[in-house]
Amino acid sequence: MDLFYSPEYAKTGDVIPYYNEETKRFEGYYLKNWNPDAPKDMVVYGWHHIVSEDNRNFIETPTNIHGGTGSILKVNGLYHMFYCTFDQEPQAQWARHATSTDLVHWTDIPEEKFTADGEIYRMSDWRDPFVFWNEEEQKWWMLLAARENGATERNGCVALCVSDDLAHWEYRRPLYAPRTHQGAYECPDFFKMGDWYYLVYSSYTDGFSTYYRMSRSPKGPWLKPRVDTFDGRAFYAAKTGTDGKDRFIYGWNPTRGENGWGFDPGNDFGKDYQTWNWGGSIVVHKILQHEDGTLGVCPVDSVANAFVRSEGIHAEGLTGTWTKDHNSLSCCSEYGYSAALAQKIPEQCCIRATLKYTGEPSRFGLALQVDEKFDFGYYLMFEPEFNRIQFRSGLRMYEQGGQMFPYAVEMERPLTLETDKEYELALYIQDTIAVLYVNNDVAFGFRMYNYQGRSLGFFVSEGNLEVKDAVIMTERREAFI
């Protein structure tokens, strides 16, 4: 059973969501990146059609469309695919158009391909077309990952073109061009929820995430929320789709280990300390809208309901004084670091617990895949002083970690932390991949390669921690049948 879809001998790249109103199924696509060890007779390049009824279990079929990210829509009974292709000599990127009657077999329209104009937009970047009908303007809008011609290299933008017929496109000024990043804003996406319009894009320079902006108008101005991401570093190229009731965001949690960028350290410290690959496993979040229009995410129902057997967590203190009381575990550790160790973590499971702190702890949280030494493993550190969750791996506890990561933080997610408030955690683990949800509103994904089959732990430093209702949930037996 997969919680997060991972194809055999391959990695999932950018997902192109599409919900088929006729079949009432999710019938999207993804870009497939084959692993170096994939058997040659299995390798089929290009877009792959993925069908799902629950956003967790997928059946895929190749389409023989070779190119980059795009979008799908249906007009007058005909499906339209907009995608991108890349030329090398000379280098150029093209927006392309294809049509289909069944979402599997596509006919390209070569005479309708077009690239950047060279005036408003640089010729170097012109990809990931997202096409939708703009009710206000009564025209088709196409958003693209582009770079505007500007005074500096901070010229990443979301380009805008408009059309009356899906075939001929007029260049407009960028829909969004904040002059912040040095690369094109990839995988642009656009939707309306309630009274708000949302613009979604991904950036890989001066930050590495999927971001969103919000506005009362489809033309902007685009407001930056305080927390403007859906997940952390390990969630990229995310695009949204809806079944008419709920809206979901589809991204990928990258794998490690191929050194595709040539940046891996000379010494081998294991996969945890190798660079991220392009592509990995599909992670789908359900989007939630707050009263002020800002967005949060929670697990999709099929993931949230995947596990039904639960086992209470039984922890014993390693350092400090820990007190047990029915379904709670607490520790007062105002003058140092206290740690407790519980049972082993299954390969696939959901760890649930409610944490509450008092005082002014420098950090508290969960330790994953640790042993009695409480050093190597993985740590989800809640840090009230910084209002964040930090992910930290075990090598950071030693000198080599400081040499490899000379900066303070390995990965982090913003989270406003308040004393005496309860934080409900749901941590979903599938082999090396893990996604933490906090209060059913904040997501934080990561990978764990070097250590498996070890134990769960809790810790608190310079403060007080209470852990309640802690359980490890595993899947129902019939899931294996």
C-alpha positions as CSV (number, residue, x, y, z in Angstrom):
1,M,0.0,0.0,0.0
2,D,1.4,3.4,-1.0
3,L,0.5,6.6,0.9
4,F,2.5,8.6,-1.7
5,Y,2.7,7.2,-5.2
6,S,6.1,6.1,-6.2
7,P,6.5,4.3,-9.6
8,E,8.7,1.3,-10.0
9,Y,12.2,2.1,-11.3
10,A,11.3,5.8,-11.7
11,K,10.5,9.1,-10.1
12,T,7.4,11.2,-10.4
13,G,8.1,14.7,-11.7
14,D,5.6,17.5,-12.2
15,V,1.9,16.5,-11.9
16,I,-0.7,17.9,-14.3
17,P,-4.0,17.5,-12.4
18,Y,-7.3,17.0,-14.3
19,Y,-10.7,15.8,-12.9
20,N,-12.9,14.1,-15.4
21,E,-16.5,15.1,-14.8
22,E,-17.8,12.3,-16.9
23,T,-16.0,9.4,-15.1
24,K,-15.9,11.2,-11.7
25,R,-12.2,10.3,-11.4
26,F,-8.9,12.2,-11.2
27,E,-7.3,11.6,-14.7
28,G,-4.2,13.7,-14.6
29,Y,-0.7,13.2,-15.8
30,Y,2.9,13.4,-14.6
31,L,6.4,13.8,-16.1
32,K,8.2,10.5,-15.6
33,N,12.0,10.5,-14.7
34,W,13.4,7.0,-15.0
35,N,16.1,5.8,-12.6
36,P,19.5,4.8,-14.0
37,D,18.8,1.1,-13.2
38,A,15.5,0.9,-15.0
39,P,15.3,-2.1,-17.4
40,K,15.5,-0.7,-20.9
41,D,12.4,-2.6,-22.1
42,M,10.3,-0.8,-19.5
43,V,11.4,2.7,-20.3
44,V,8.8,4.8,-22.1
45,Y,9.5,8.5,-22.0
46,G,7.0,11.4,-22.0
47,W,3.8,12.3,-20.2
48,H,2.1,9.4,-18.3
49,H,-1.6,9.4,-17.7
50,I,-2.5,8.6,-14.1
51,V,-6.0,7.7,-13.0
52,S,-7.2,7.7,-9.4
53,E,-10.4,7.6,-7.5
54,D,-8.9,8.7,-4.2
55,N,-5.7,10.7,-4.9
56,R,-3.6,7.9,-3.4
57,N,-3.8,4.9,-5.6
58,F,-2.9,5.5,-9.2
59,I,-3.0,3.5,-12.5
60,E,-0.7,4.9,-15.2
61,T,-0.5,4.8,-19.0
62,P,2.1,6.4,-21.3
63,T,0.8,9.0,-23.8
64,N,3.7,9.4,-26.2
65,I,3.7,13.1,-25.6
66,H,7.3,14.1,-25.1
67,G,7.7,17.5,-23.4
68,G,7.4,19.5,-20.2
69,T,4.7,20.6,-17.8
70,G,1.4,22.0,-19.1
71,S,-2.4,21.8,-18.5
72,I,-5.5,20.1,-19.7
73,L,-9.0,21.4,-20.4
74,K,-12.1,20.3,-22.3
75,V,-14.0,22.5,-24.7
76,N,-17.0,21.4,-26.8
77,G,-16.3,17.7,-26.3
78,L,-12.6,17.9,-27.2
79,Y,-9.7,17.7,-24.8
80,H,-6.9,20.2,-25.2
81,M,-3.3,19.7,-23.9
82,F,-0.9,22.6,-23.6
83,Y,2.6,21.6,-22.9
84,C,6.2,22.7,-23.7
85,T,9.2,21.4,-25.6
86,F,12.9,22.4,-25.6
87,D,15.4,22.9,-28.5
88,Q,19.1,22.8,-27.9
89,E,20.8,24.3,-31.0
90,P,19.9,27.1,-30.7
91,Q,18.3,26.9,-27.3
92,A,14.6,27.7,-27.3
93,Q,11.5,26.8,-25.3
94,W,8.1,26.5,-27.0
95,A,4.5,26.4,-25.8
96,R,2.7,23.6,-27.7
97,H,-0.9,22.5,-28.3
98,A,-2.4,19.0,-28.8
99,T,-5.9,17.6,-28.8
100,S,-7.5,14.3,-27.9
101,T,-10.9,12.6,-27.7
102,D,-9.9,10.1,-24.9
103,L,-7.1,11.7,-22.8
104,V,-4.7,9.0,-23.9
105,H,-4.1,9.4,-27.6
106,W,-3.0,12.9,-28.6
107,T,-2.5,14.8,-31.9
108,D,0.0,17.6,-31.8
109,I,-0.7,20.8,-33.8
110,P,2.8,21.9,-34.8
111,E,1.8,25.1,-36.5
112,E,0.5,26.5,-33.2
113,K,3.7,26.3,-31.2
114,F,5.2,29.7,-30.2
115,T,8.0,31.1,-28.0
116,A,8.8,34.3,-26.1
117,D,8.5,37.5,-28.0
118,G,12.1,38.7,-27.1
119,E,10.8,42.1,-26.1
120,I,8.6,41.8,-23.0
121,Y,10.0,38.3,-22.2
122,R,13.5,36.8,-22.6
123,M,13.9,34.0,-25.2
124,S,15.6,31.8,-22.6
125,D,12.5,30.7,-20.6
126,W,9.0,30.0,-22.0
127,R,7.5,26.8,-20.5
128,D,4.8,25.2,-18.3
129,P,1.7,26.7,-20.0
130,F,-1.4,26.9,-17.9
131,V,-4.6,27.7,-19.8
132,F,-8.0,28.7,-18.4
133,W,-11.1,30.7,-19.3
134,N,-11.2,34.2,-17.7
135,E,-14.8,35.0,-17.1
136,E,-14.2,38.7,-16.4
137,E,-12.4,39.2,-19.7
138,Q,-14.2,36.6,-21.7
139,K,-10.9,35.3,-23.1
140,W,-8.6,32.4,-22.7
141,W,-5.6,33.2,-20.5
142,M,-2.3,31.3,-20.7
143,L,0.2,31.7,-17.9
144,L,3.8,30.6,-18.5
145,A,7.1,30.3,-16.6
146,A,9.2,33.1,-18.0
147,R,11.7,35.8,-17.4
148,E,11.0,39.4,-18.2
149,N,13.5,41.8,-19.8
150,G,14.6,43.8,-16.8
151,A,17.5,45.7,-15.3
152,T,18.8,42.8,-13.2
153,E,18.9,39.1,-13.2
154,R,16.1,39.0,-10.6
155,N,13.6,38.8,-13.4
156,G,11.6,35.6,-12.8
157,C,7.9,36.2,-13.6
158,V,4.5,34.6,-14.5
159,A,4.0,35.6,-18.2
160,L,0.5,36.2,-19.6
161,C,-0.9,35.6,-23.1
162,V,-4.6,35.8,-24.2
163,S,-6.6,34.2,-26.9
164,D,-10.1,34.1,-28.4
165,D,-9.7,30.6,-30.0
166,L,-6.9,28.7,-28.2
167,A,-4.8,28.9,-31.3
168,H,-3.6,32.4,-31.7
169,W,-2.1,34.2,-28.7
170,E,-1.4,37.8,-27.8
171,Y,1.5,38.8,-25.5
172,R,0.6,40.8,-22.4
173,R,2.7,42.3,-19.6
174,P,3.5,39.7,-16.9
175,L,0.6,38.8,-14.5
176,Y,3.2,38.7,-11.7
177,A,6.7,40.1,-11.8
178,P,8.1,40.9,-8.3
179,R,11.7,41.1,-9.4
180,T,12.7,38.8,-6.5
181,H,14.1,35.5,-8.0
182,Q,16.8,34.8,-10.6
183,G,14.9,32.1,-12.4
184,A,11.5,31.6,-14.2
185,Y,8.5,31.0,-11.9
186,E,7.8,27.4,-12.8
187,C,4.5,25.5,-13.0
188,P,2.1,28.5,-12.7
189,D,-1.4,27.7,-11.6
190,F,-4.5,29.9,-11.0
191,F,-7.8,29.3,-9.2
192,K,-10.6,31.1,-7.4
193,M,-11.9,30.0,-4.0
194,G,-14.7,32.1,-2.5
195,D,-14.0,35.7,-3.1
196,W,-10.3,35.3,-3.5
197,Y,-8.1,34.6,-6.6
198,Y,-4.9,32.6,-6.1
199,L,-1.7,32.4,-8.1
200,V,0.5,29.4,-7.5
201,Y,4.1,29.0,-8.8
202,S,7.4,27.3,-7.9
203,S,10.8,28.9,-7.6
204,Y,14.2,27.1,-7.5
205,T,16.5,30.2,-6.8
206,D,16.9,32.1,-3.6
207,G,14.5,29.6,-2.0
208,F,13.2,26.3,-3.3
209,S,9.4,25.9,-2.8
210,T,5.9,26.2,-4.2
211,Y,4.5,29.6,-3.3
212,Y,1.1,31.3,-3.6
213,R,-0.2,34.8,-3.8
214,M,-3.8,36.1,-3.3
215,S,-5.9,38.9,-4.7
216,R,-9.5,40.1,-5.0
217,S,-9.0,40.5,-8.7
218,P,-7.7,38.1,-11.4
219,K,-5.4,40.9,-12.5
220,G,-3.9,41.6,-9.0
221,P,-2.4,43.3,-7.1
222,W,-1.0,40.0,-5.7
223,L,-0.7,39.9,-1.9
224,K,2.0,37.9,-0.1
225,P,0.6,36.1,2.9
226,R,2.9,35.7,6.0
227,V,3.3,32.0,5.3
228,D,3.3,31.8,1.5
229,T,4.1,28.1,1.0
230,F,2.2,24.9,1.2
231,D,5.0,22.6,2.5
232,G,8.8,22.8,2.8
233,R,11.8,22.2,0.5
234,A,10.7,18.6,-0.2
235,F,7.6,19.6,-2.1
236,Y,8.0,21.1,-5.5
237,A,6.4,22.0,-8.8
238,A,3.0,21.7,-7.2
239,K,-0.2,22.4,-9.2
240,T,-3.9,22.3,-8.1
241,G,-7.0,20.5,-9.2
242,T,-10.6,20.2,-8.0
243,D,-13.4,17.7,-8.1
244,G,-15.9,20.5,-7.8
245,K,-16.1,20.1,-4.0
246,D,-12.5,20.1,-2.7
247,R,-9.3,21.5,-4.1
248,F,-6.1,19.6,-3.9
249,I,-2.4,20.4,-4.6
250,Y,-0.1,17.9,-6.2
251,G,3.6,18.1,-5.7
252,W,6.6,15.8,-5.5
253,N,8.8,14.9,-2.6
254,P,12.2,14.3,-4.2
255,T,14.5,11.3,-3.7
256,R,18.2,11.5,-3.2
257,G,21.3,9.7,-4.4
258,E,21.9,10.1,-8.2
259,N,24.1,13.2,-8.0
260,G,22.4,14.6,-11.1
261,W,23.7,18.1,-10.4
262,G,27.3,17.1,-9.5
263,F,27.2,18.7,-6.1
264,D,27.5,15.7,-3.7
265,P,30.2,15.8,-1.1
266,G,33.4,13.8,-1.7
267,N,33.0,11.7,1.5
268,D,30.0,9.3,1.5
269,F,27.8,10.0,4.6
270,G,24.9,8.1,3.1
271,K,21.9,9.2,1.0
272,D,20.7,11.7,3.7
273,Y,23.6,13.9,2.7
274,Q,23.4,13.7,-1.0
275,T,21.7,16.2,-3.2
276,W,18.0,16.0,-4.1
277,N,17.0,14.4,-7.4
278,W,14.6,15.8,-9.9
279,G,11.4,14.0,-9.1
280,G,10.4,11.5,-6.4
281,S,7.0,10.5,-5.0
282,I,3.6,12.2,-5.5
283,V,2.3,14.0,-2.4
284,V,-1.2,15.3,-2.5
285,H,-2.6,17.8,0.1
286,K,-6.1,19.0,0.5
287,I,-6.3,22.8,0.5
288,L,-8.1,24.6,3.3
289,Q,-9.1,28.3,3.2
290,H,-9.0,30.4,6.4
291,E,-11.4,33.2,7.2
292,D,-8.8,35.8,6.1
293,G,-8.3,34.1,2.7
294,T,-5.0,32.5,3.5
295,L,-4.5,28.8,2.8
296,G,-3.6,25.7,4.8
297,V,-3.4,22.1,3.9
298,C,-4.4,18.7,5.4
299,P,-4.1,15.1,4.3
300,V,-6.4,13.8,1.6
301,D,-9.1,11.5,3.1
302,S,-7.6,8.4,1.6
303,V,-4.3,9.0,3.5
304,A,-6.0,10.2,6.7
305,N,-8.1,7.0,6.8
306,A,-5.4,4.6,5.6
307,F,-4.6,3.3,9.1
308,V,-7.1,1.9,11.5
309,R,-5.1,-0.3,13.9
310,S,-3.5,1.6,16.7
311,E,-1.0,0.8,19.4
312,G,-0.4,3.1,22.4
313,I,3.1,4.6,22.6
314,H,5.1,3.4,25.6
315,A,8.1,5.6,26.3
316,E,10.7,5.4,29.0
317,G,12.9,8.3,30.1
318,L,16.6,8.2,29.1
319,T,17.5,11.6,30.7
320,G,15.5,13.9,32.9
321,T,12.4,13.0,34.9
322,W,9.4,11.8,32.9
323,T,6.0,11.2,34.5
324,K,3.3,8.9,33.1
325,D,-0.4,9.3,33.8
326,H,-2.9,7.2,31.8
327,N,-2.6,8.5,28.2
328,S,0.0,11.3,28.9
329,L,3.7,11.6,29.3
330,S,5.3,14.8,30.7
331,C,8.6,16.2,31.6
332,C,9.9,19.3,33.4
333,S,13.4,20.1,32.1
334,E,14.0,23.8,32.8
335,Y,17.8,23.5,33.1
336,G,18.8,21.1,30.3
337,Y,17.8,18.5,27.7
338,S,15.6,15.5,28.5
339,A,14.9,12.6,26.3
340,A,12.5,9.6,26.3
341,L,12.6,6.5,24.1
342,A,9.5,4.6,22.8
343,Q,9.0,1.5,20.6
344,K,10.2,0.9,17.1
345,I,8.7,2.7,14.1
346,P,7.1,0.5,11.5
347,E,8.0,0.9,7.8
348,Q,4.5,2.3,7.1
349,C,2.5,3.9,9.8
350,C,1.0,7.1,11.2
351,I,2.3,8.5,14.4
352,R,-0.3,10.6,16.2
353,A,0.3,12.7,19.4
354,T,-0.8,15.9,21.0
355,L,2.0,18.1,22.3
356,K,1.7,21.0,24.7
357,Y,4.6,23.1,26.2
358,T,4.8,25.5,29.1
359,G,7.7,27.8,30.1
360,E,10.2,28.9,27.5
361,P,11.7,25.8,26.0
362,S,14.4,26.3,23.4
363,R,13.0,23.2,21.5
364,F,10.9,20.2,22.0
365,G,9.4,17.5,19.7
366,L,9.8,14.1,18.1
367,A,12.9,12.1,17.5
368,L,12.7,9.5,14.7
369,Q,14.8,6.4,14.0
370,V,17.0,6.9,17.1
371,D,18.4,4.5,19.7
372,E,19.5,4.8,23.3
373,K,22.4,7.1,22.4
374,F,19.8,9.7,21.1
375,D,22.2,11.1,18.5
376,F,22.0,9.8,15.0
377,G,18.5,9.7,13.6
378,Y,16.1,12.6,12.7
379,Y,14.6,15.3,14.8
380,L,11.4,17.4,14.4
381,M,12.2,20.4,16.6
382,F,9.5,22.8,17.6
383,E,11.3,26.1,18.4
384,P,9.1,28.7,20.0
385,E,11.7,31.4,19.9
386,F,11.7,31.2,16.1
387,N,8.1,30.2,15.6
388,R,9.1,27.2,13.4
389,I,9.5,23.5,13.1
390,Q,13.0,22.5,12.2
391,F,14.0,19.2,10.6
392,R,17.5,18.1,11.6
393,S,19.4,14.9,10.9
394,G,21.8,13.1,13.2
395,L,25.0,14.2,11.5
396,R,24.2,17.8,12.6
397,M,25.1,16.7,16.2
398,Y,28.7,16.2,15.2
399,E,31.5,18.2,13.7
400,Q,31.0,16.8,10.2
401,G,27.5,18.1,10.2
402,G,28.7,21.6,11.0
403,Q,31.1,21.4,8.1
404,M,28.5,20.2,5.7
405,F,25.8,22.5,6.9
406,P,27.6,25.7,8.1
407,Y,24.2,27.5,8.4
408,A,21.9,27.1,11.4
409,V,18.9,25.3,9.8
410,E,18.7,22.2,7.6
411,M,15.0,22.5,6.7
412,E,12.2,24.4,8.4
413,R,8.5,25.3,8.3
414,P,7.0,28.4,9.9
415,L,4.5,27.7,12.8
416,T,3.4,30.2,15.4
417,L,3.9,28.5,18.7
418,E,2.1,29.5,21.9
419,T,2.6,28.3,25.5
420,D,-0.1,26.0,26.9
421,K,-1.7,25.4,23.5
422,E,-2.2,21.9,22.2
423,Y,-0.6,20.9,18.9
424,E,-2.1,17.8,17.2
425,L,0.5,15.9,15.2
426,A,-0.1,13.3,12.5
427,L,3.1,12.0,10.9
428,Y,2.7,9.7,7.9
429,I,5.6,7.4,7.1
430,Q,6.1,5.3,4.0
431,D,9.6,3.8,4.0
432,T,12.0,6.7,3.4
433,I,9.3,9.4,2.9
434,A,7.5,11.2,5.7
435,V,4.9,14.0,5.9
436,L,4.0,15.7,9.1
437,Y,0.7,17.6,9.5
438,V,0.2,19.9,12.5
439,N,-3.3,20.8,13.6
440,N,-4.6,19.5,10.3
441,D,-3.4,22.7,8.7
442,V,0.4,22.8,8.3
443,A,2.4,20.2,6.2
444,F,6.1,19.4,6.4
445,G,7.6,16.7,4.2
446,F,11.1,15.2,4.3
447,R,13.1,12.0,3.7
448,M,14.9,9.5,6.0
449,Y,17.4,7.2,4.3
450,N,20.3,6.3,6.6
451,Y,18.3,4.9,9.5
452,Q,15.4,2.6,9.5
453,G,13.8,0.1,11.9
454,R,14.8,2.1,15.0
455,S,12.7,3.9,17.6
456,L,10.5,6.9,18.3
457,G,11.5,9.4,20.9
458,F,10.4,12.6,22.6
459,F,12.6,15.5,23.9
460,V,12.4,18.9,25.5
461,S,15.1,21.4,26.4
462,E,14.8,24.3,29.0
463,G,11.1,23.9,29.4
464,N,8.1,21.6,30.1
465,L,6.5,19.2,27.7
466,E,3.3,17.1,27.9
467,V,2.6,14.4,25.3
468,K,-1.0,13.1,25.2
469,D,-2.9,10.5,23.2
470,A,0.3,9.2,21.5
471,V,-0.3,6.1,19.2
472,I,1.3,4.4,16.3
473,M,-1.3,3.5,13.7
474,T,-0.8,0.7,11.1
475,E,-2.9,-0.3,8.1
476,R,-5.8,-2.7,8.2
477,R,-5.0,-6.3,7.5
478,E,-7.3,-6.6,4.4
479,A,-5.1,-3.9,2.7
480,F,-2.6,-6.7,2.1
481,I,-5.1,-9.1,0.5
